Amino acid sequence: MNRNAFKRTMTYGVVLLGAAAVGGCESLGIQNVSSLLVPRFQRSEVVGLVAGFGTTFAAVPDLITMFKQRSSKGMNPRMAAIMGVFQVLWVYYGLLIESRPVIAWNTIAVVINLLSVGAYRRFARIG
């Protein structure tokens, strides 16, 4: 066995042993405890709120551009309408599982997509 093969074998061995050691430690697993920032929220809710922020406001730059240019050029209203329909389903799902982040962000996203479709219709008539 050459030197590189030996190093590779040793590295894999150390990684596997380390993974086995960590896998046996229950206390190192992910726990959904109260958030340090907002104690009445679970940690998963805080992560959900942060993650939802990005996906919810992804359509806002296009909406702002439409209003600034007063034009719907380059906008696809079907995408916004389809996203809006499925976000209504996400709101319903959030109600079923009682998840505040899912409900909050998808409700805001529905409004943003409705504004996008409305702006498209308004500016398509003008242009």
VEXVOZA-186584 format. One record per residue (C-alpha): x, z, y. Coordinates in pm, whole numbers, padded with zeros to 5 digits, always signed. Last residue first. Layout:
N
XZY
...
***
This chain:
127
-04883-02220+04974
-05164-01996+05103
-05366-02004+04781
-05057-01928+04568
-04973-01645+04810
-05295-01457+04741
-05300-01519+04367
-04935-01420+04331
-04988-01110+04544
-05279-01005+04323
-05076-01064+04004
-04785-00863+04143
-05013-00586+04273
-05176-00560+03929
-04827-00541+03777
-04725-00259+04011
-05052-00070+03942
-05006-00102+03566
-04644+00016+03604
-04759+00331+03786
-04998+00412+03501
-04720+00331+03255
-04483+00573+03419
-04725+00865+03432
-04887+00835+03089
-04563+00782+02895
-04389+01060+03089
-04678+01306+03041
-04699+01262+02664
-05022+01394+02513
-04988+01185+02195
-05330+01024+02238
-05308+01019+02618
-04968+00850+02600
-05116+00593+02360
-05393+00520+02611
-05134+00478+02886
-04932+00252+02654
-05245+00042+02593
-05284+00003+02969
-04917-00097+02970
-05004-00372+02723
-05258-00523+02959
-05027-00493+03260
-04738-00660+03074
-04966-00952+02986
-05078-00983+03350
-04723-00963+03484
-04603-01227+03237
-04902-01448+03309
-04835-01430+03684
-04500-01608+03655
-04329-01595+03995
-04081-01864+04097
-04268-01952+04416
-04532-01692+04496
-04466-01710+04869
-04494-01475+05162
-04113-01467+05158
-04099-01092+05223
-04412-01017+05018
-04299-01227+04722
-03948-01080+04739
-04089-00726+04734
-04295-00807+04423
-03995-00963+04251
-03783-00655+04331
-04064-00423+04205
-04085-00564+03852
-03814-00338+03706
-03980-00030+03860
-04147+00092+03545
-03856+00016+03313
-03609+00215+03517
-03830+00515+03590
-03945+00539+03230
-03598+00635+03113
-03575+00924+03362
-03925+01051+03285
-03873+01015+02911
-03545+01209+02927
-03726+01486+03118
-04010+01480+02866
-03768+01500+02573
-03607+01810+02729
-03943+01986+02727
-04099+02050+03065
-04209+02395+03193
-03844+02488+03249
-03777+02211+03504
-03402+02157+03544
-03285+02357+03241
-03535+02171+03026
-03714+02364+02757
-03599+02290+02405
-03639+01974+02201
-03346+02019+01967
-03107+01745+01866
-02883+01861+01584
-02568+02068+01639
-02739+02387+01518
-02815+02226+01186
-02448+02190+01101
-02415+02004+00771
-02400+01664+00934
-02106+01780+01146
-01895+01850+00838
-02000+01528+00662
-01927+01326+00975
-01584+01488+01007
-01505+01417+00642
-01613+01055+00684
-01410+01012+01004
-01101+01171+00844
-01129+00945+00539
-01181+00633+00746
-00871+00716+00951
-00666+00789+00638
-00766+00456+00483
-00681+00269+00804
-00345+00441+00834
-00263+00361+00468
-00364-00004+00515
-00141-00028+00821
+00162+00125+00636
+00148-00102+00334
+00000+00000+00000
***
